[in-house]
């Protein structure tokens, strides 16, 4: 049964002098508890699909449903993580994590309690009173993850949240995201340009076509979540399959002198 579904979704951005068609007939179903990854050429509409799933954009054609309801606005149980952690620099890590809870009507005491619990889960308990400027990039992203944990979301949407991190911090946060999904079993959509990240965190990898974005292929990845998956031959085989599909869509081709 689908928890999040895109039904023949079109989306066109209206510019001052032209229109840009980002999605054309985009259809995808995500089951409850299912983690998927979206990957494809730059500008293919991956981030647009995520903003539609968050209720921050409305389709120009087709429909988006969450939990069998037409999505007309952002919903309380959806959490969105961006490349920029989105922390307010004048608030402590604890206050940043608690902010969403306060906006949802939680008492100050309950919001702080849940924020502290979430920070402890991501290993930031001792930095609860630190400000974002005092945290490393990886720690700021952990605080963003703590905010998602505290909100108790049943749908977690992520737009390249780890792309600015170095390799070691990125792998560490990938493990944290996997651990969160294992414990919560929420529906999850990750937008990424990393083949390895898509295979590590997606039970299905959705390869998108160049703009206007459509689903070009879906790669099933049933071994996602195994403890030894990064070092297993099936991981490398699945990465190779995704890479071939991206090559077929022109996502890995670079012409000298052309804009990237």
FENRADA-V505332 format. One record per pair of residues at least 24 apart in sequence whose ideal C-beta (glycine too) atoms are under 10 Angstrom apart, sorted by the first residue. I is the first residue (numbers start at 1). J is the second residue. Records with the same first field share a line. If there is no record, write none. Layout:
BEGIN
I=J + J
END
This chain:
BEGIN
1=29 + 31 + 32 + 68
2=28 + 29 + 30 + 31 + 32 + 34 + 65 + 66 + 67 + 68 + 187
3=29 + 30 + 31 + 32 + 33 + 34 + 65 + 66 + 67 + 68 + 154 + 155 + 186 + 187
4=28 + 29 + 30 + 31 + 32 + 34 + 36 + 53 + 64 + 65 + 66 + 67 + 71 + 78 + 154 + 155 + 157 + 187 + 188 + 189
5=29 + 30 + 31 + 53 + 63 + 64 + 65 + 66 + 67 + 68 + 71
6=30 + 49 + 52 + 53 + 59 + 62 + 63 + 64 + 65 + 71 + 215
7=59 + 61 + 62 + 63 + 64 + 65 + 70
8=59 + 61 + 62 + 63
9=45 + 48 + 49 + 52 + 53 + 59 + 60 + 61 + 62 + 63 + 64 + 213 + 214
10=59 + 60 + 61 + 62 + 212
11=45 + 48 + 49 + 51 + 52 + 57 + 58 + 59 + 60 + 61 + 62 + 64 + 212 + 213
12=48 + 59 + 60 + 61 + 212
13=48 + 57 + 60
14=60
19=60
20=45 + 48 + 211 + 212
21=45 + 60 + 211 + 212 + 213
22=46 + 47 + 48 + 49 + 51 + 52 + 57 + 60 + 211 + 212 + 213
23=48 + 49 + 52 + 59 + 60 + 61 + 62 + 208 + 211 + 212 + 213 + 214
24=61 + 62 + 209 + 211 + 212 + 213 + 214
25=61 + 62 + 212 + 213 + 214 + 215
26=52 + 59 + 61 + 62 + 64 + 206 + 208 + 209 + 212 + 213 + 214 + 215
27=62 + 214 + 215
28=53 + 64 + 189 + 204 + 206 + 208 + 214 + 215 + 218
29=65 + 204
30=66 + 155 + 187 + 188 + 189 + 203 + 204 + 206
31=187 + 203 + 204
32=67 + 154 + 155 + 185 + 186 + 187
33=154 + 181 + 184 + 185 + 186 + 187 + 188 + 203
34=181 + 185 + 186 + 187 + 188 + 189 + 202 + 203 + 204
35=156 + 158 + 177 + 178 + 181 + 182 + 185 + 186 + 187 + 188 + 189 + 190 + 201 + 202 + 203 + 204 + 221 + 224 + 225
36=187 + 188 + 189 + 190 + 198 + 201 + 202 + 203 + 204 + 205 + 206 + 218 + 221 + 224
37=158 + 188 + 189 + 190 + 191 + 192 + 194 + 195 + 197 + 198 + 199 + 200 + 201 + 202 + 203 + 204 + 205 + 206 + 207 + 219 + 221 + 224 + 242
38=158 + 159 + 189 + 190 + 191 + 192 + 198 + 202 + 204 + 205 + 206 + 207 + 208 + 213 + 215
39=190 + 191 + 192 + 193 + 194 + 195 + 197 + 198 + 199 + 202 + 205 + 206 + 207 + 208 + 219 + 242 + 245 + 246 + 249 + 251
40=191 + 193 + 206 + 207 + 208 + 209 + 210 + 211 + 213 + 214 + 215 + 216 + 217 + 245 + 246 + 249 + 250 + 251
41=193 + 207 + 208 + 209 + 210 + 211 + 213 + 216 + 246 + 249 + 250 + 251 + 252 + 253
42=193 + 210 + 211 + 251 + 259 + 260
43=210 + 211 + 212 + 213
44=207 + 208 + 209 + 210 + 211 + 212 + 213 + 214 + 216 + 249 + 251
45=208 + 209 + 210 + 211 + 212 + 213 + 214
46=159 + 160 + 189 + 190 + 191 + 192 + 193 + 206 + 208 + 213
47=82 + 83 + 159 + 160 + 191 + 213
48=191 + 211 + 212 + 213
49=157 + 159 + 189 + 191 + 206 + 208 + 213 + 215
50=80 + 81 + 82 + 157 + 158 + 159 + 160 + 189 + 190 + 191
51=80 + 157 + 159
52=157
53=78 + 80 + 155 + 157 + 187 + 189
54=78 + 79 + 80 + 155 + 157 + 159 + 189
55=80
56=80 + 157
66=154 + 155 + 187
67=154 + 155 + 187
75=153 + 154 + 155
76=100 + 103 + 104 + 105 + 151 + 152 + 153 + 154
77=151 + 152 + 153 + 154 + 155 + 186
78=151 + 153 + 154 + 155 + 156 + 157 + 186 + 187
79=144 + 145 + 147 + 148 + 149 + 150 + 151 + 152 + 153 + 154 + 155 + 156 + 157 + 158 + 186 + 188
80=144 + 147 + 148 + 151 + 153 + 155 + 156 + 157 + 158 + 159 + 161 + 189
81=141 + 144 + 145 + 147 + 148 + 153 + 156 + 157 + 158 + 159 + 160 + 161 + 162 + 177 + 190
82=144 + 157 + 158 + 159 + 160 + 161 + 191
83=141 + 144 + 158 + 159 + 160 + 161 + 162 + 163 + 164 + 165 + 191
84=140 + 141 + 144 + 159 + 160 + 161 + 164
85=132 + 135 + 137 + 139 + 140 + 141 + 142 + 143 + 144 + 145 + 147 + 161 + 164
86=132 + 140 + 143 + 144 + 147 + 161
87=131 + 132 + 133 + 135 + 140 + 141 + 143 + 144 + 147
88=131 + 132
89=131 + 132 + 133
90=131 + 132 + 133
91=131 + 132
92=127 + 128 + 129 + 130 + 131 + 132 + 134 + 143
93=119 + 122 + 124 + 125 + 127 + 128 + 129 + 130 + 131 + 132 + 134 + 135 + 139 + 140 + 142 + 143 + 146 + 147
94=118 + 119 + 124 + 125 + 127 + 128 + 129 + 130 + 143 + 146
95=128 + 129 + 131
96=131 + 132 + 140 + 143 + 144 + 146 + 147
97=122 + 124 + 128 + 143 + 144 + 145 + 146 + 147 + 148 + 149 + 150 + 151
98=128 + 146 + 147 + 150
99=147 + 150
100=147 + 148 + 150 + 151 + 153
101=147 + 150 + 151 + 152
104=151
106=150
111=150
113=150
114=146 + 149 + 150 + 151 + 152
115=143 + 146 + 147 + 149 + 150
116=146 + 150
117=146 + 149 + 150
118=142 + 143 + 145 + 146 + 147 + 148 + 149 + 150 + 151 + 152
119=143 + 145 + 146 + 147 + 149 + 150
120=146 + 149
121=145 + 146 + 149 + 150 + 176 + 179 + 180 + 183
122=146 + 147 + 148 + 149 + 173 + 176 + 179 + 180
123=172 + 176
136=165 + 166 + 169
137=162 + 164 + 165 + 166 + 169 + 170 + 173
138=162 + 164 + 165 + 166 + 168 + 169 + 170 + 172 + 173 + 176
139=169
140=164 + 165
141=165 + 169 + 170 + 172 + 173 + 176 + 177
142=169 + 172 + 173 + 176
144=173
145=173 + 176 + 177 + 180
146=176 + 180
148=177 + 180 + 184 + 186
149=176 + 180 + 183 + 184
152=184 + 186
153=184 + 186 + 187 + 188
154=184 + 185 + 186 + 187 + 188
155=186 + 187 + 188 + 189
156=180 + 181 + 184 + 186 + 187 + 188 + 189 + 190
157=187 + 188 + 189 + 190 + 191
158=188 + 189 + 190 + 191 + 192 + 201
159=189 + 190 + 191 + 192
160=190 + 191 + 192 + 193 + 194 + 197
161=190 + 191 + 192
162=190 + 192 + 194 + 197 + 201
163=191 + 192 + 193 + 194 + 197
170=194 + 196 + 197
171=196 + 197 + 200 + 230
173=197
174=200 + 201 + 230
175=200 + 201 + 230
177=201
178=224 + 225 + 227 + 229
181=224 + 225
182=225
193=246 + 251
194=239
195=238 + 239 + 240 + 241 + 242 + 243 + 245 + 246 + 251 + 252
196=230 + 235 + 236 + 238 + 239 + 242 + 243
198=224 + 238 + 239 + 242 + 246
199=223 + 224 + 229 + 230 + 234 + 235 + 236 + 237 + 238 + 239 + 240 + 241 + 242 + 243
200=224 + 225 + 229 + 230 + 235 + 238 + 239
201=225
202=238 + 242
205=238 + 239 + 241 + 242 + 245 + 246
207=241 + 242 + 244 + 245 + 246 + 248 + 249 + 251
208=245 + 246 + 249 + 251
209=248 + 249 + 250 + 251
210=249 + 250 + 251
216=245 + 246 + 248 + 249 + 251
217=241 + 242 + 244 + 245 + 246 + 248 + 249
218=245
219=244 + 245
END
